[in-house]
Amino acid sequence: MREPAPAAVPDQAPGEVPGEVPGMWTRRGPYELSWETLGRMLERIAAGVRAAGFAPDVVLGVARGGLPAASYLTCVLDAPVLRTVRVRRTRDDGQYAAKRAPELEVAELPGVGAGTKVLVVDDIVGTGATAEAVRAHLLGLGVAGRDLRFAALVRNHRADYRPDHCPAVIDDWIVFPWEEGWGRTAGARPLPLPEGGA
């Protein structure tokens, strides 16, 4: 059952929800990411990681959305270990769902500490709050800032946070190919992939 839409707060524009950066969604209809475009995006991220000379010891997938990309990048970058961290940020899986402060659900991360190079992978950077929470956790485990890199498939155009590797910027909701409703989302439009790298 979905929660009712939260009430607007005084500094919010109509239609915006708690946790959003004002104007982060144009609300013209969601983008839909195809498997084919996803493959091209992952190739760009992998090429960017290699070009940076970064050879991760661990790929850390942010569950749930970052897991498909993290799995692929673990294989293609020949990283020896794939780990996961779950971060809860949205209140539900509905379009334009209200946000909350990131809640990390972390089991132990064996082999992650001082001297470990970690590539963190997520599906989307909305505001950067999730990435900052994961970064703080990894720094607390002893991972050096220079040994951390972040990759995301897409970044919201209003996000101040910029991942090290991100092939696309969006201005509306996105439906990933592994999500419920993909191919059946009303008003969806294909995600255009700009020329260039990640």
Buried (B, 14 or more C-beta within 10 A) or exposed (E): EEEEEBEEEEEBEEEBBEBBBEEBBEEEBBBBBBEEBBEEBBBBBBBBBEEEEBEBBBBBBBBBBBBBBBBBBBEBBEBEBBBBBBBBBBBEEEBBBBBEEBEBEEEEBEEBEEEBBBBBBBBBBBBBBBBEBBBEBBEEBEBBEEBBBBBBBBBBBBBEBBBBBBBBBBBBBBBBBBBEEBEEBEEBEEBEBEEEEB
